[in-house]
Amino acid sequence: HNSSMGYVPRIAVVGGGVSGLVLGKELASRGLHATVFDTGEHACGGRASSREAADEQGRRFSFDHSTQYMTCTKGSSFESMAKEWAKEGLLAEWPADRVGTLKDGSFTPFDDGVVRYIGAGG
């Protein structure tokens, strides 16, 4: 960008999924003016967002739209960003005792030491 002349390009990022949000944040960190556009029909995050619905009795519930959780490679820039988002309240760690496998009616939590992040508040 040509900041010496006071010009900062305006950049449109189409799509508020994880990739669009990451790109918008990266552009902004480099001093560029980025606006992320999303349909706004549900929530930002794309396939990593949650949905709300109601059952026949009118009881509200939420569910994961597609991605249940995400993991990060240790030491990666993505892990640093995920930790920053967690500090900002955008992500939360999914408690290890709440994710695992279900076989023959018996739940076994994962015991692999992997941190799993979920979107905070859908």
Order of alpha helices (4+ residues) and beta strands (2+ residues): beta-alpha-beta-beta-beta-alpha-beta-beta-beta-beta
